[in-house]
């Protein structure tokens, strides 16, 4: 016996309490209506819910008025539930069932027959530790929240479909459920560890919108868990039919973990393997409904996927989640907690199931918990990469922004490391904290954060090998995205606008980097933002324009069923703009430089346009506006003069 281990059934349970319970179960099985059932359960169950009434009517009497299965309940389903419960002494008198308590790594294996008996006992409120499904009292106050009645229908379908022959099998073998509690012993990652990590990001396999995780062939599935495993599966409340509750309702055997597992700590995760798919459903939250049972011959009845049960940080309690949900503010400490939690789950799954190299997940902790999908996608991505997963299947559900972003950004992340992404996210958080608190940020649900700012952050982090990221480059990336979409805004669809803006951001940064390497001085990056990004925007009209959009007359672009003619016209426009600028501006600046030269000498035009060499090295923003030169990226001239003979002459 492991020190500190606690068991579900006390040593004397079957020799004392069970005697009265087993006698009373006969009366329960003979119940023909709600009143007699209630009376029978009161005699053997200490569950207070079977002793409660609302508006003068027992709770569970109300539910039987609402479910189509009510006619079959007393005739067929209830006797089956009682029959499973009566087998408890045979199955568990000589078998210890450990509770999965906090701080103790442990594993419990139960055959499907044993799981059914535990759930039958919980259904009738007969478990010694007080754990109870008690689904008969879900719809309180006149069934105020109907989806909970649908959860009850899922449980009744489970008991109705359960094959009694499994209970009579003499050799169950390995046909059952394994529940593993993972407890991390080491202190985990520090922020510095994460930012220095050379681990490359794993692949992300994006799935279509409105697809559920449960249909994924991946060997690991993330359960968007509550710290109390199962969440609101047994609750009658709005919000009690989210991802975890629906998964547990349609796979009722998962509820064995709810019965056996204590609340998860921040350094713990749970793995559940072997739960079968008994119920098909439709809808989510207040539209959730039970459709039909899954046949044993159906390919999705037995899914070997392991549920990785990890609970996210709750942000919406008492209003705490408002800034996080609506402004997509990356709170570093909380994000680090969630990254550690996801890592514990992913790494634990790989240790227990080494062949499982892919995991299906989605917007974890972004519903009732108030998290931001724009942040959680990267937290899970880093955790999966550090744990050693080869790929992460991402199901964005109905989040079109996340879906489009992941569709567009594969190339940007293909060579990025965990350290580079972590640095980018932390700097994004620092920039957000500097914004005016009264300003409503990211009003388009995170699109700017995902595309403009983060694309620029990641680009500059990767190109500088993680050494430094400069705020003005982030700003130029955002401006480049806006400039690129200016020419096309009235002629393209939203998806194309996102692609154009994303590429425009990269074009601005890449061209400014090229200008720097060519030893040309453009202190504010205007050429990249208003030149390269604008040229890309002109070309994008010829690629993405849709002539069927209202309010504008334009030919279809190359990617919208048109020919290359519009693209050629746009390129001619670009050449014309460049040519006009050269023809008009070169003479203007030539004359301007000559006028400001000391002797109006046409041979010293550059001297008339340039400032004192010392001021040029220090930067006019410092000389004219007294800014701190240490906050800027070194210019070409500064880099060339550093530790050189010229710098000594200039007294630098």
GULUM-862507 format. One line per 8 residues: number of its first residue (from 1); for each residue x, y, z of C-alpha. Coordinates in steps of 0.05 Angstrom, whole numbers, plus 32768, in hexadecimal, padded with zeros to 4 digits. Example, Ala and Ser with C-alpha at 12.3 -4.5 7.8 and 13.67 -1.06 7.14 Angstrom:
2
1 = 80F6,7FA6,809C | 8111,7FEB,808F .
END
This chain:
652
1 = 8000,8000,8000 | 801B,8044,7FEC | 8024,8074,8027 | 7FEB,80A6,8029 | 7FBF,807D,7FFA | 7F73,8082,8007 | 7F40,8051,7FEA | 7EFA,805C,7FD1 .
9 = 7EDB,8025,7FFC | 7EEF,8024,8045 | 7F04,7FE0,8061 | 7EC3,7FD5,8087 | 7E94,7FF0,8052 | 7E7B,7FAE,8034 | 7E74,7F8D,8078 | 7E4B,7FC6,8097 .
17 = 7E2A,7FFB,806B | 7E23,7FCD,802F | 7DF4,7F9E,8053 | 7DBE,7FD3,8059 | 7DCC,7FEE,8013 | 7DC6,7FAA,7FF1 | 7D83,7F9E,8013 | 7D68,7FE2,7FFE .
25 = 7D7E,7FDA,7FB5 | 7D47,7FA6,7FAB | 7D13,7FDA,7FBD | 7D34,800D,7F8D | 7D31,7FDB,7F53 | 7CE6,7FD1,7F5F | 7CD6,801B,7F5C | 7C9F,802A,7F2A .
33 = 7C9C,8076,7F30 | 7CC4,80B2,7F48 | 7CA4,80B4,7F8D | 7CB4,806B,7F9E | 7CFB,8072,7F82 | 7D07,80AF,7FAD | 7CEE,808C,7FEB | 7D1A,804F,7FDE .
41 = 7D59,8079,7FD2 | 7D4D,80A1,8012 | 7D50,8061,803A | 7D96,804D,8022 | 7DB8,808D,8008 | 7DD4,80C6,8030 | 7DD6,80F2,7FF3 | 7DB1,8131,8008 .
49 = 7D98,813C,7FC2 | 7D69,8101,7FC7 | 7D4B,8120,8005 | 7D3F,8165,7FE6 | 7D02,8184,7FC6 | 7CF8,81C3,7F9E | 7CB5,81E6,7F99 | 7C98,81AB,7FBE .
57 = 7CAE,8178,7F8A | 7CEA,814A,7F92 | 7D23,815E,7F63 | 7D28,811E,7F3C | 7CDD,8117,7F33 | 7CE0,8155,7F07 | 7D14,8139,7ED8 | 7CEC,80FC,7EC6 .
65 = 7CB8,812A,7EA8 | 7CEA,8146,7E76 | 7D10,810A,7E59 | 7CF6,80DC,7E21 | 7D16,80A1,7E46 | 7CE7,80A9,7E82 | 7CBA,8070,7E6A | 7CF5,8040,7E66 .
73 = 7D17,8057,7EA5 | 7CF1,802F,7ED8 | 7CE5,7FF3,7EAB | 7D2B,7FE8,7E90 | 7D61,801A,7EA2 | 7D59,801F,7EEE | 7D5B,7FD3,7EF9 | 7D9B,7FD1,7ED0 .
81 = 7DBA,8008,7EFB | 7DA7,7FE4,7F3B | 7DC2,7FA2,7F1F | 7E06,7FC3,7F12 | 7E06,7FE2,7F58 | 7DF7,7F9F,7F79 | 7E38,7F83,7F5D | 7E62,7FB3,7F86 .
89 = 7E72,7F82,7FBD | 7E87,7F4C,7F8C | 7EB5,7F7B,7F66 | 7ED2,7FA7,7F9D | 7ED0,7F80,7FDE | 7F16,7F64,7FCF | 7F2E,7F9B,7FA0 | 7F48,7FDD,7FBA .
97 = 7F33,8018,7F8E | 7F64,8051,7F9E | 7F4F,8099,7F9E | 7F7C,80C5,7F74 | 7F90,80F7,7FA9 | 7FB8,8137,7FA3 | 8004,8132,7FA2 | 8007,80E7,7F98 .
105 = 8017,80CB,7F52 | 7FE9,8090,7F4A | 7FC6,8063,7F18 | 7F84,803E,7F1C | 7F6A,800B,7EE9 | 7F20,7FF8,7EE8 | 7EFD,7FC8,7EB9 | 7EC1,7FE3,7E94 .
113 = 7E95,7FB9,7EC1 | 7EB4,7FD7,7EFF | 7EAC,801D,7EE3 | 7E62,8010,7ED5 | 7E58,7FF9,7F1D | 7E7A,8037,7F39 | 7E4F,8064,7F0E | 7E10,803E,7F22 .
121 = 7E22,8048,7F6C | 7E2F,8092,7F5F | 7DEE,8098,7F38 | 7DC8,807E,7F75 | 7DF0,80A6,7FA7 | 7E0F,8069,7FC9 | 7E5A,8076,7FC6 | 7E7A,8079,800B .
129 = 7EA3,80B7,7FFD | 7E65,80E0,7FEB | 7E77,80E4,7FA1 | 7E36,80E5,7F7C | 7E1D,80EF,7F35 | 7DD5,80F6,7F4D | 7DC0,810B,7F06 | 7D77,8102,7F19 .
137 = 7D78,8146,7F39 | 7D99,816D,7F00 | 7D5E,8196,7EE8 | 7D4E,81BD,7F26 | 7D19,81F3,7F28 | 7CEF,81D6,7EF0 | 7D2A,81C2,7EC5 | 7D44,820A,7EBD .
145 = 7D80,81F4,7E95 | 7D69,81BD,7E64 | 7DAF,81A8,7E4B | 7DBB,8187,7E8E | 7D7F,815B,7E81 | 7DA3,8148,7E41 | 7DE0,8133,7E6A | 7DB2,8106,7E93 .
153 = 7D9A,80E6,7E53 | 7DE3,80D7,7E42 | 7DEB,80B2,7E84 | 7DAB,808C,7E7C | 7DC1,8078,7E36 | 7E03,805F,7E52 | 7DE1,8032,7E85 | 7DAE,801B,7E52 .
161 = 7DE4,8008,7E20 | 7E14,7FE9,7E51 | 7E20,7FA0,7E40 | 7E13,7F76,7E7E | 7E3D,7F3F,7E5F | 7E7A,7F6B,7E6D | 7E69,7F65,7EB7 | 7E65,7F1A,7EB2 .
169 = 7EA6,7F12,7E8C | 7ED7,7EE6,7EB2 | 7F13,7F02,7E8D | 7F0C,7F4D,7E81 | 7F55,7F52,7E6E | 7F6B,7F99,7E62 | 7F26,7FB0,7E4C | 7F1A,7FEC,7E79 .
177 = 7F31,8030,7E8E | 7F74,8047,7EA9 | 7F77,8089,7ED0 | 7FBB,80A6,7EDF | 7FCA,80E1,7F0D | 8009,8106,7EF7 | 802E,812F,7F2C | 806B,8158,7F17 .
185 = 80A4,8153,7F48 | 80D5,8186,7F2B | 80C9,81D2,7F33 | 80BB,81DC,7EE9 | 80D2,8210,7EB8 | 80E6,8257,7EC9 | 80D8,828E,7E98 | 8122,8292,7E8A .
193 = 8124,8248,7E7A | 80EC,8250,7E48 | 810B,828C,7E25 | 814D,8268,7E1C | 812E,8227,7E03 | 814A,8211,7DBF | 8111,81DF,7DB6 | 80F0,81E7,7D72 .
201 = 80A5,81EF,7D70 | 807F,81B0,7D5D | 8050,81AE,7D21 | 8009,81C9,7D29 | 7FD4,81A5,7D00 | 7F9A,81D4,7CF8 | 7F54,81B7,7CF4 | 7F15,81D5,7CD7 .
209 = 7EE6,8202,7CFE | 7EAC,81E2,7D25 | 7ED1,819F,7D29 | 7ED3,817E,7D6E | 7F11,8161,7D8E | 7EEE,811F,7D9E | 7EEF,810C,7D54 | 7F3A,8113,7D4D .
217 = 7F65,80D5,7D3F | 7F9D,80F2,7D6A | 7FB0,80C3,7DA4 | 7FAC,80FB,7DD7 | 7F70,812A,7DE2 | 7F72,8166,7E11 | 7F38,816A,7E42 | 7F2A,81B4,7E51 .
225 = 7F24,81A2,7E9A | 7F0E,81C0,7EDA | 7F3D,81B4,7F15 | 7F05,8189,7F2F | 7F06,8155,7EF7 | 7EC6,8152,7ECF | 7EB5,819A,7EDE | 7E6A,81A5,7EDF .
233 = 7E58,8161,7EC4 | 7E29,8156,7F00 | 7E13,819E,7F07 | 7DD2,81C1,7EF4 | 7DEC,8204,7EDD | 7DF8,822D,7E9D | 7E3D,821F,7E83 | 7E3C,81D7,7E9D .
241 = 7E3C,81BB,7E57 | 7E7F,81D4,7E3C | 7EB6,81AA,7E1C | 7EC8,8181,7E5A | 7E80,8175,7E70 | 7E6B,8160,7E2A | 7EA6,8130,7E24 | 7E95,8111,7E67 .
249 = 7E4B,810D,7E57 | 7E56,80EB,7E14 | 7E8C,80BE,7E32 | 7E6C,80B0,7E76 | 7EA3,8080,7E8C | 7ED0,80BD,7E94 | 7EA6,80CF,7ED1 | 7ECA,8099,7EF8 .
257 = 7F03,80CB,7EFB | 7ED3,80FE,7F19 | 7EC2,80CC,7F50 | 7F0A,80B8,7F5F | 7F34,80F6,7F54 | 7F41,812F,7F84 | 7F47,8177,7F6B | 7F84,8181,7F3E .
265 = 7FBD,81AD,7F57 | 7FE5,81DA,7F29 | 801C,81A5,7F24 | 7FED,816C,7F12 | 7FC9,814F,7ED6 | 7F9F,8112,7EC9 | 7FA0,80DF,7E91 | 7F62,80B5,7E81 .
273 = 7F66,807C,7E4F | 7F30,804D,7E37 | 7EEF,8074,7E3E | 7EBD,8061,7E08 | 7E8F,808D,7DDF | 7E47,807D,7DF1 | 7E20,80BB,7DDB | 7E1A,80E7,7D9E .
281 = 7E08,812F,7DAC | 7DFA,8172,7D8B | 7E06,81B9,7DA2 | 7E2F,81DB,7DD7 | 7E1E,81FC,7E1A | 7DD4,820E,7E19 | 7DC8,81EA,7DD6 | 7DE7,81A8,7DEC .
289 = 7DB9,816C,7DE0 | 7DBE,8120,7DE0 | 7DB1,8103,7D9B | 7DBA,80B7,7D9E | 7DE4,807F,7DB8 | 7E24,8069,7D95 | 7E21,8021,7D7E | 7E58,7FF2,7D94 .
297 = 7E65,7FE3,7D4B | 7E72,802C,7D3A | 7EBB,803D,7D2F | 7EBA,8076,7D61 | 7E9D,804D,7D9B | 7EE1,8036,7DB4 | 7F16,806D,7DAC | 7F5B,8061,7DC9 .
305 = 7F67,80AB,7DD3 | 7F83,80BF,7E16 | 7F61,80FA,7E38 | 7F96,812B,7E51 | 7F71,814D,7E8A | 7F8F,8192,7E97 | 7F6C,81CD,7EB8 | 7F7B,8214,7EA0 .
313 = 7F81,8253,7ECA | 7F3D,8272,7ED9 | 7F3B,82BC,7EC6 | 7EF1,82CB,7EC8 | 7EE5,82C3,7F13 | 7ED0,8306,7F31 | 7EE0,832B,7EF1 | 7F2A,8318,7EEF .
321 = 7F23,82FD,7EAA | 7F09,833C,7E89 | 7F4D,8359,7E74 | 7F66,8315,7E5F | 7F29,8301,7E36 | 7F19,8342,7E13 | 7F5E,8362,7E0D | 7F87,8322,7E02 .
329 = 7FB8,8339,7E37 | 7FEF,8305,7E41 | 7FF8,8301,7E8C | 803D,82E2,7E91 | 8037,82BF,7ED4 | 7FF3,82A2,7EC5 | 8008,828D,7E7F | 8046,826B,7E9D .
337 = 8018,8245,7ECD | 7FEE,822C,7E93 | 802C,821A,7E6B | 8046,81F0,7EA5 | 8001,81CE,7EAC | 7FFE,81BD,7E62 | 8046,81A3,7E63 | 8037,8176,7E9F .
345 = 7FFD,8157,7E78 | 8021,814F,7E36 | 8062,8135,7E54 | 803D,8106,7E83 | 8015,80EA,7E48 | 8055,80DC,7E21 | 8075,80BA,7E5D | 8039,808C,7E68 .
353 = 8028,8083,7E1F | 806A,808C,7DF8 | 804C,807E,7DB4 | 801B,80B8,7DBA | 803E,80F0,7D95 | 8004,811C,7D81 | 7FCF,8140,7DA9 | 7F8C,815F,7D97 .
361 = 7F7A,81A0,7DBA | 7F59,81E3,7DAF | 7F46,8223,7DD3 | 7F57,8208,7E19 | 7F3C,8232,7E52 | 7F1D,8266,7E24 | 7ED4,825E,7E34 | 7EB9,8265,7E7B .
369 = 7F01,826B,7E94 | 7F0A,82AC,7E6D | 7F4D,829C,7E4B | 7F63,82B9,7E09 | 7F6A,8288,7DCF | 7F9E,82B8,7DB1 | 7FCB,82A7,7DED | 7FB7,825F,7DFD .
377 = 7FC8,8246,7DB8 | 8011,825A,7DC3 | 8013,8240,7E0A | 7FFD,81FB,7DF4 | 802C,81FD,7DB8 | 8069,820B,7DE3 | 8055,81D6,7E17 | 804A,81A1,7DE2 .
385 = 808D,81B1,7DC1 | 80B3,81AE,7E04 | 8090,816C,7E16 | 80A7,814C,7DD5 | 8066,8146,7DAE | 8070,8143,7D63 | 8030,8168,7D52 | 7FF5,818C,7D71 .
393 = 7FB1,8186,7D50 | 7F8D,81C8,7D5B | 7F42,81CE,7D5A | 7F2F,8219,7D5D | 7EE5,8208,7D5F | 7EC3,824B,7D4B | 7EFF,827A,7D52 | 7F0B,8291,7D0B .
401 = 7F43,82C0,7D1F | 7F6D,8287,7D3C | 7F5D,825A,7D01 | 7F72,828E,7CCE | 7FB1,82A0,7CF5 | 7FC9,8258,7CFA | 7FB9,824E,7CB1 | 7FE4,8289,7C9C .
409 = 801F,8284,7CCC | 803B,823E,7CC2 | 8079,8257,7C9E | 8088,828B,7CD4 | 808A,8257,7D0B | 80AA,821E,7CE4 | 80F1,8230,7CFC | 80DF,8252,7D3E .
417 = 80F2,8238,7D82 | 80CD,8237,7DC4 | 80FE,826B,7DDF | 80F0,829B,7DA6 | 80A5,8294,7DAC | 80A8,829C,7DF8 | 80D1,82DC,7DF1 | 80A0,82F7,7DBD .
425 = 8065,82E9,7DE9 | 8084,8309,7E26 | 8097,8348,7E00 | 8051,834B,7DE4 | 8038,8349,7E2C | 8068,8381,7E3F | 804F,83AC,7E06 | 8007,83A0,7E19 .
433 = 8014,83B5,7E61 | 802E,83F8,7E47 | 7FEC,8408,7E24 | 7FB9,8436,7E44 | 7F8D,840D,7E71 | 7F50,8434,7E5B | 7F5B,8421,7E12 | 7F33,83E5,7DFA .
441 = 7F69,83BC,7DD8 | 7F63,8388,7DA1 | 7F1B,8397,7D90 | 7F1B,8364,7D57 | 7F23,832A,7D89 | 7F6E,8324,7D85 | 7F7D,832A,7D3B | 7FAF,8363,7D44 .
449 = 7FD2,833E,7D7C | 7FD7,82FF,7D53 | 7FEB,831C,7D10 | 8009,8362,7D14 | 802D,8361,7D57 | 803E,8318,7D5D | 8055,830F,7D16 | 8084,834A,7D1F .
457 = 809B,8330,7D63 | 80A9,82EB,7D48 | 80CC,8304,7D0A | 80FB,8332,7D31 | 8108,82FD,7D65 | 811A,82C8,7D31 | 8145,82F7,7D07 | 816A,8310,7D44 .
465 = 8173,82C8,7D5E | 814E,82DA,7D9D | 817F,830F,7DB2 | 8152,834D,7DB1 | 810F,8366,7D98 | 8103,83B0,7D8B | 80BF,83D1,7D97 | 80C4,83FD,7D59 .
473 = 80C9,83BF,7D2E | 8089,83A4,7D4D | 8067,83E6,7D3D | 8081,83E4,7CF6 | 8067,839E,7CEE | 8021,83B5,7D02 | 8026,83F2,7CD5 | 803E,83C7,7C9B .
481 = 8000,839B,7CA3 | 7FD2,83D8,7CA1 | 7FF5,83F7,7C65 | 7FF1,83B5,7C3E | 7FA6,83B0,7C46 | 7F98,83F9,7C35 | 7F98,83EE,7BEA | 7F6D,83AF,7BED .
489 = 7F3E,83BB,7C27 | 7EFF,83C4,7BFC | 7F0D,838C,7BCB | 7F20,834F,7BF5 | 7F00,8320,7C27 | 7F13,831D,7C70 | 7F3E,82DF,7C6A | 7F66,8300,7C33 .
497 = 7F6D,8340,7C5C | 7F8D,8317,7C94 | 7FBE,82F7,7C64 | 7FD0,8339,7C44 | 7FDB,835B,7C87 | 8006,8323,7CA1 | 8033,8323,7C63 | 8034,836F,7C64 .
505 = 8050,836E,7CAB | 8088,833E,7C97 | 8096,8366,7C57 | 80A1,83A6,7C7F | 80D1,8385,7CB0 | 80F7,835D,7C7C | 8101,8399,7C4E | 8119,83C5,7C87 .
513 = 814B,838F,7C9A | 8163,838D,7C52 | 816B,83D9,7C51 | 8194,83D5,7C90 | 81C2,83A0,7C72 | 81CB,83CB,7C34 | 81E6,8404,7C60 | 81AC,8432,7C4F .
521 = 8192,8460,7C86 | 8147,845D,7C93 | 8140,846B,7CDE | 80F5,8462,7CE3 | 80EB,8429,7CB2 | 80BF,8451,7C83 | 80D8,842E,7C44 | 80C4,83EA,7C5E .
529 = 8080,8400,7C79 | 806A,842F,7C43 | 8092,8411,7C0A | 8097,83C6,7C0E | 8055,83BB,7C32 | 8031,83EA,7C03 | 804D,83C7,7BC5 | 8036,8385,7BE1 .
537 = 7FF2,83A3,7BED | 7FED,83B9,7BA5 | 8001,8374,7B8D | 7FCF,8354,7BBC | 7F95,8376,7B97 | 7FA8,834E,7B5A | 7FA9,830E,7B82 | 7F6E,8312,7BB3 .
545 = 7F3C,8344,7B95 | 7EF4,832B,7B8F | 7ECB,8350,7B5B | 7E8A,8337,7B79 | 7E91,835F,7BBA | 7E5E,8397,7BBF | 7E70,83E0,7BBA | 7EAD,83D9,7B8C .
553 = 7EBA,83C8,7B43 | 7EF9,83A0,7B3A | 7F0F,8363,7B13 | 7F1B,8321,7B37 | 7F61,8315,7B50 | 7F8C,82D9,7B3D | 7F77,82B1,7B7B | 7F2D,82C1,7B71 .
561 = 7F23,82A4,7B2C | 7F3F,82DF,7B04 | 7F79,82E5,7AD4 | 7FBE,8304,7ADF | 7FA7,8345,7ABD | 7F94,8368,7AFE | 7FD6,8354,7B1D | 7FFA,8371,7AE1 .
569 = 7FD4,83B2,7AE7 | 7FE5,83B7,7B31 | 802F,83AB,7B22 | 802E,83E1,7AEC | 8011,8410,7B21 | 8049,83FE,7B51 | 807E,840B,7B1C | 805C,844D,7B0B .
577 = 805D,8463,7B54 | 80A6,8452,7B5C | 80B8,8475,7B1B | 8091,84B4,7B2C | 80B2,84B7,7B70 | 80F7,84B2,7B52 | 80E9,84E5,7B1C | 80CD,8519,7B4C .
585 = 80F4,850D,7B8D | 813B,8504,7B73 | 813F,854A,7B54 | 811C,8567,7B92 | 814D,854A,7BC3 | 8188,855A,7B95 | 8174,85A4,7B95 | 8165,85A2,7BE0 .
593 = 81A9,8585,7BF0 | 81CD,85B6,7BC3 | 81A7,85F1,7BE3 | 81BB,85DC,7C29 | 8204,85CE,7C18 | 8235,8602,7C2F | 8244,861E,7BEA | 8207,8606,7BC3 .
601 = 8238,85D6,7BA2 | 8215,85A4,7B76 | 824F,8574,7B84 | 8241,8571,7BCF | 81F7,8564,7BCF | 81FB,852E,7C05 | 821D,855E,7C34 | 81E0,858A,7C31 .
609 = 81B1,8552,7C45 | 81DB,8533,7C7D | 81E3,854A,7CC5 | 8223,854C,7CEE | 8243,8506,7CEE | 8242,8504,7D3A | 81F7,8514,7D3B | 81EB,84E0,7D05 .
617 = 820C,84AA,7D2F | 81E7,84BD,7D6E | 81A5,84C3,7D49 | 817A,8500,7D3E | 8145,84E5,7D6D | 8178,84EC,7DA4 | 8197,852D,7D8C | 8155,8551,7D7D .
625 = 8125,852F,7DAD | 8151,8516,7DE6 | 813C,84CD,7DE2 | 8166,8496,7E01 | 8191,847A,7DC8 | 8198,8438,7DEE | 814F,8429,7DE1 | 8159,8428,7D95 .
633 = 8173,83F4,7D66 | 81BA,8408,7D4F | 81BB,8429,7D0B | 81E9,8413,7CD4 | 8218,844D,7CE2 | 821C,843D,7D2C | 822D,83F5,7D1E | 8263,8408,7CEC .
641 = 8283,843C,7D19 | 8282,8413,7D59 | 82C9,8407,7D72 | 82E4,8425,7D31 | 8316,845B,7D22 | 82DE,8489,7D0B | 82BB,8482,7D4E | 82FA,8496,7D72 .
649 = 8300,84D4,7D47 | 82B8,84E6,7D55 | 82C1,84DD,7DA0 | 828D,84A6,7DA6 .
END
